[in-house]
Amino acid sequence: MHVAVIGGGVIGLTTAWYLRQRNAEVTLLEMAEPGNGASWGNAGQILPAKSLPLSEPGNLTYALKSFFKKNSPVTAPKSLSPHLVNFLFRFAQNSTESRFHKSSLEMLQLGRDAFSEYAVIEAQGIKTTRKSGPFTAAFSQRKIADGMFHEYERVRPFLESLNIEILEGAELRKREPLLEKNFNYGLQLNNQSFIDPPQFVTNLVNALNKSGTNLRNQHKVNEIKRVGGKIELNFSHGKSESFDAVVVATGAWLNRLTESHGVRMPVVAGVGYSMSVEVPHQTQGMLYFPEARLATTNYRDRLRISTFMQMTDVETPRDSRRTQRLLSLAKEVIPKANWETVSDFWSGGRPLSGDGKPLIGSSKTEGIYINSGHGMWGITLAPVSAREISNLIMEGKPISPAFNPLRK
């Protein structure tokens, strides 16, 4: 079977790898360069316990309050297209306690194999760059810390082990010397993992080349259709090509190619921004500032800092002012960093679905499959969703209906 995978981010690359492991002939098509989008500048965190839908009721309330604040991590779109209005309507619909709870259980079932699937990839000789370390959230107020602690307690029954420590005052700052004295409370989630996303993408590309995968950059697909028992792809350069099956893993661009194949769930870009800086002390692994919505991860010999979420259409131009706001906010929260060394500025659109869950499975057109919409958890869920979609294509194994791309 010859399968085309459209999209060269971490989801598309891992999908191609799993298909090759099942002896499919694979052609991977990327409209630019592999990993140049959301897979490059993200925090690189593998956190199954945190891989919950973005449609948490508290997030909706926070977003509504924060949309029009000057330096808010979450900002309103500059204009509202019908597609974006549809997304916001679906997001609000799914931001109830009952729907969020149900979706959370479904996401936890998907994410619980994240560590073991990374081990599978590593056993095949691919260097994922994965390192173990704690995920530490630092708070100025105990009541905010208590809220996250209760979140962890809710997910504890669905994960094999969840090692949580409550840290206060000097002990917290001893473990994380970057913290200022106003951070008096912390929650440390132990035995988690993080990776170097750009290097992981590079290693996947090299492994796919060695495996015989046909990787083609600068190949933008304009249309997908079924013709005579095959799936025909029409490219922007005017040519077309047919395959036995196609996996659309185009992230926030998903609806452009799949709406005519029954995919009604809107997927938009959650635009995030990041940068890196030298610090006098490396963190233990991952350090998160919930009140500022700042996520940090050790990145080579630096600290990668990411924040902001602008829900918008995928092709909307990036707001350059957000980069300066990120820098200003980070300086306030982490003044001990050497801010003369800041570099690696990046922005990218993470694919957000209307109900906060990825779309993994079949379209209404035979031979056309979907693997997209992972939001902020693409790194965590990439190997698991790649396993699921490859099992469906090659062996007919069903995927949980919770992630059905045809859901409404």
C-alpha positions in Angstrom: 0.0 0.0 0.0 1.3 3.4 -1.0 0.2 6.1 1.6 0.8 9.8 1.2 1.1 11.8 4.5 0.4 15.5 4.0 2.2 17.7 6.6 5.8 17.6 7.9 5.3 18.6 11.5 5.9 16.1 14.3 2.4 14.6 13.8 3.0 13.9 10.1 6.6 12.7 10.6 5.7 10.2 13.4 2.7 9.0 11.3 5.0 8.4 8.4 7.4 6.5 10.7 4.8 4.2 12.1 3.4 3.5 8.6 6.9 2.5 7.4 7.3 0.2 10.4 4.2 -1.6 9.1 5.7 -1.9 5.7 3.7 0.7 3.9 5.3 2.6 1.1 5.2 6.2 2.3 5.5 9.6 0.6 5.5 12.6 2.9 4.5 16.0 1.4 5.3 19.2 3.2 4.4 22.7 1.8 7.5 24.3 3.3 10.2 22.5 5.3 9.7 19.8 7.9 9.0 21.1 11.4 9.0 24.7 10.4 5.6 25.4 12.1 4.3 24.6 15.6 6.7 21.7 15.9 9.8 23.9 16.0 9.3 26.5 18.7 7.0 24.8 21.2 8.0 23.9 24.8 8.8 20.3 24.0 7.0 19.0 27.1 5.7 15.4 27.3 3.0 15.7 30.0 0.2 13.1 29.8 -1.4 14.4 33.1 -1.6 17.9 31.6 -2.9 16.8 28.2 -6.4 18.0 28.8 -8.8 19.8 26.4 -8.2 23.5 26.2 -12.0 23.9 26.6 -11.8 23.9 30.4 -14.5 26.2 31.8 -11.9 28.2 33.7 -10.0 28.9 30.4 -13.1 30.3 28.8 -13.7 32.6 31.7 -10.0 33.7 31.7 -10.1 34.3 27.9 -13.2 36.4 28.1 -11.7 38.6 30.8 -8.3 38.8 29.2 -9.1 39.2 25.5 -8.8 43.0 25.5 -6.1 43.5 28.1 -3.0 45.0 26.6 -0.4 42.5 27.9 -2.7 39.4 28.3 -1.3 36.0 27.2 -4.7 35.4 25.5 -5.8 38.0 22.9 -8.9 38.4 20.8 -8.6 38.0 17.0 -8.5 41.2 15.1 -11.3 40.1 12.8 -13.9 37.3 12.9 -14.3 35.1 9.9 -17.3 32.7 9.7 -14.8 29.9 10.3 -13.5 31.5 13.5 -17.0 32.3 14.7 -17.9 28.7 14.3 -14.8 27.7 16.3 -15.6 30.1 19.1 -19.2 28.8 19.2 -18.1 25.2 19.5 -15.5 26.1 22.1 -18.1 27.8 24.3 -20.5 24.8 23.8 -17.8 22.4 25.1 -16.6 24.6 28.0 -19.2 23.1 30.4 -18.1 21.1 33.4 -19.8 17.9 32.2 -18.4 18.0 28.6 -14.9 19.0 29.8 -14.9 16.1 32.3 -15.9 13.6 29.6 -13.4 14.9 27.2 -10.6 14.9 29.8 -11.1 11.2 30.5 -10.9 10.5 26.7 -7.7 12.5 26.4 -6.2 10.8 29.4 -6.9 7.4 27.8 -5.1 8.5 24.7 -2.2 10.1 26.4 -1.5 7.4 29.0 0.8 5.5 26.5 2.9 8.6 25.7 6.0 7.6 27.6 5.8 3.9 26.4 5.4 5.0 22.7 8.4 7.3 22.9 10.3 4.3 24.2 9.1 2.3 21.2 10.5 5.0 18.8 13.8 5.0 20.8 14.0 1.2 20.6 14.0 1.5 16.8 17.2 3.7 17.0 15.7 7.2 16.7 17.2 9.7 19.2 14.1 11.5 20.5 16.3 13.7 22.7 14.0 12.8 25.6 15.1 13.7 29.1 13.4 13.0 32.4 12.6 15.8 34.7 9.9 17.3 36.9 7.3 19.7 35.8 7.1 22.4 38.5 4.4 25.1 38.7 5.2 28.1 40.7 2.6 30.3 42.4 2.4 33.5 44.4 -0.8 32.5 46.1 -1.7 29.2 47.8 -5.3 29.3 46.6 -4.2 29.2 42.9 -1.8 26.4 43.7 -4.7 24.5 45.3 -6.7 24.7 42.1 -4.0 22.9 40.1 -3.5 20.4 42.9 -7.2 19.5 42.6 -6.8 19.1 38.9 -4.0 16.6 39.4 -6.1 14.7 42.0 -8.9 14.4 39.4 -6.6 12.7 36.8 -4.7 10.5 39.3 -7.1 7.5 39.0 -6.6 7.4 35.2 -2.8 7.3 35.2 -0.6 4.5 36.5 1.4 6.7 38.7 1.3 10.4 39.6 4.0 11.6 41.9 3.1 15.1 43.2 5.0 17.2 45.7 3.8 20.3 47.4 6.6 22.8 47.9 6.7 26.0 49.9 9.0 29.0 50.4 12.7 28.3 50.7 12.4 24.6 49.6 10.7 25.7 46.4 13.4 28.3 45.6 16.2 25.9 46.6 15.0 23.5 43.9 14.4 26.2 41.4 16.9 29.0 42.0 15.5 31.1 39.1 12.4 31.9 41.2 12.0 35.2 43.0 10.9 35.4 46.6 7.3 36.3 45.6 6.9 32.7 44.5 6.0 30.9 47.7 4.1 27.9 46.6 4.8 25.2 44.1 3.5 21.9 42.8 6.1 19.5 41.4 4.9 16.7 39.1 7.8 14.2 39.1 9.0 11.7 36.5 7.9 13.6 33.4 9.8 14.1 30.1 10.8 16.8 27.7 12.6 16.9 24.3 14.4 19.3 22.0 11.7 19.7 19.3 13.9 20.9 16.4 16.4 18.2 17.0 13.7 15.5 17.3 12.2 16.6 14.0 15.7 16.5 12.3 16.3 13.0 13.7 12.9 11.8 12.4 13.6 13.2 9.0 17.0 11.4 8.9 15.4 8.2 10.0 12.6 8.4 7.4 15.2 9.1 4.6 17.1 6.0 5.7 13.9 3.9 5.8 13.1 4.6 2.2 10.4 7.2 2.8 10.0 9.7 -0.1 10.1 13.1 1.5 9.2 16.1 -0.7 9.4 19.6 0.5 7.8 22.6 -1.1 4.8 20.5 -2.2 1.5 22.2 -1.4 -1.6 20.2 -1.9 -4.6 22.2 -3.2 -7.2 19.4 -3.4 -7.8 15.8 -2.5 -10.4 13.6 -4.2 -11.1 10.0 -4.9 -10.8 9.0 -8.5 -11.2 5.4 -9.8 -10.4 3.7 -6.5 -7.4 5.9 -5.8 -6.9 9.1 -3.9 -5.7 11.9 -6.2 -3.8 14.9 -4.9 -3.7 18.1 -6.9 -0.7 20.3 -6.2 -0.2 24.0 -6.4 2.4 23.6 -9.2 -0.4 22.2 -11.4 0.5 18.5 -11.3 -1.4 15.6 -9.7 -0.5 12.2 -8.3 -2.5 9.2 -7.0 -2.1 7.1 -3.9 -3.8 4.2 -2.2 -4.5 6.2 0.9 -3.8 9.7 2.3 -3.3 11.0 5.8 -4.0 14.7 6.3 -1.8 15.9 9.1 -1.7 19.6 8.3 -2.3 21.0 11.7 -4.2 24.3 11.7 -4.6 24.1 7.9 -6.8 20.9 8.2 -10.2 22.3 7.2 -8.8 23.7 3.9 -8.5 20.1 2.5 -11.0 18.1 4.5 -14.2 20.0 4.7 -15.4 18.5 1.4 -14.8 15.1 3.0 -17.1 15.5 5.9 -14.9 17.1 8.5 -17.1 19.8 10.1 -15.2 20.3 13.4 -13.4 23.6 13.0 -9.7 23.7 13.6 -8.0 27.1 13.9 -4.5 28.4 14.8 -3.7 29.0 18.4 -0.7 31.3 17.7 2.0 31.0 20.3 5.3 32.8 20.7 8.6 31.6 22.1 12.3 32.6 22.6 15.4 31.3 24.4 17.8 33.0 26.8 20.9 32.2 28.9 20.2 31.7 32.6 22.5 31.4 35.6 20.8 28.2 36.7 19.2 25.5 34.6 15.8 24.4 35.8 15.2 20.9 36.9 13.3 20.3 33.7 10.2 22.3 33.1 9.1 25.4 35.1 5.6 26.9 34.6 4.2 30.2 35.8 0.4 29.8 35.7 -0.4 33.3 36.7 1.6 34.7 33.8 0.9 31.9 31.5 4.6 31.4 30.9 6.0 27.9 30.1 9.7 27.3 30.3 11.9 24.2 29.4 15.6 23.5 29.4 16.6 23.9 25.8 20.2 22.8 25.1 22.2 25.1 27.4 19.5 27.8 27.5 16.0 28.3 28.7 13.1 28.3 26.2 10.2 30.5 27.2 6.9 30.4 25.5 3.5 32.0 26.0 0.5 33.7 24.5 -2.5 32.3 22.7 -4.1 34.2 19.9 -7.0 32.3 18.4 -7.1 33.2 14.7 -7.4 31.9 11.2 -4.2 30.1 10.2 -3.1 32.5 7.5 -3.6 35.7 9.6 -0.3 37.6 9.7 1.6 37.3 13.0 1.4 40.3 15.4 5.1 41.4 15.9 4.1 43.3 19.1 3.4 40.0 20.8 7.1 39.1 20.7 7.9 42.3 22.6 5.2 41.6 25.1 6.6 38.1 25.7 10.0 39.6 26.3 8.6 42.3 28.7 6.6 39.7 30.6 9.4 37.2 30.9 11.8 39.9 32.2 9.3 40.6 35.0 8.9 37.0 35.9 12.5 35.8 35.5 14.7 38.8 36.1 17.7 36.6 36.8 18.1 35.6 33.1 20.8 37.2 31.0 18.4 39.2 28.8 21.3 40.4 26.6 21.5 36.9 25.2 17.8 36.4 24.1 17.4 34.8 20.7 15.4 32.2 18.8 12.3 34.3 18.5 9.5 32.2 17.0 5.8 32.2 16.5 3.6 29.4 15.2 0.0 28.3 15.0 -1.0 25.3 17.1 -4.0 23.5 15.8 -7.0 24.0 18.1 -10.2 22.0 17.5 -13.6 23.3 18.6 -14.0 20.8 21.4 -10.3 20.6 22.4 -9.7 17.1 21.2 -7.6 15.9 18.2 -9.2 14.5 15.1 -7.9 11.0 14.4 -9.5 8.5 12.0 -11.4 8.2 8.7 -13.1 10.9 6.7 -16.3 10.2 4.9 -14.3 9.5 1.8 -12.8 6.0 1.6 -9.0 6.2 1.7 -8.7 9.7 3.2 -7.7 9.8 6.9 -7.1 12.6 9.4 -4.5 13.1 12.2 -4.6 16.7 13.4 -6.0 19.2 15.9 -3.7 18.2 18.9 -3.6 21.8 20.2 -0.7 22.3 22.6 -0.2 18.6 23.1 1.2 17.6 19.7 4.6 16.6 21.2 3.0 14.5 24.0 0.4 12.8 21.7 2.3 12.4 18.4 3.6 8.8 18.8 0.3 7.6 20.3 -1.9 9.1 17.6 0.6 7.9 14.9 0.2 4.4 16.3 -3.6 4.7 16.2 -3.9 6.0 12.7 -1.4 3.5 11.3 -3.1 0.6 13.0 -6.4 1.8 11.4 -5.0 2.1 7.9 -2.9 -1.1 7.9 -4.9 -3.4 10.1 -8.3 -2.0 10.3 -8.1 -1.5 14.1 -10.8 1.0 15.3 -10.0 4.2 17.0 -12.0 5.6 19.9 -15.1 7.4 18.6 -14.1 10.3 20.8 -11.6 11.4 18.2 -13.8 10.7 15.1 -13.0 13.4 12.6 -16.7 13.4 11.5 -18.0 14.3 14.9 -20.2 17.4 15.2 
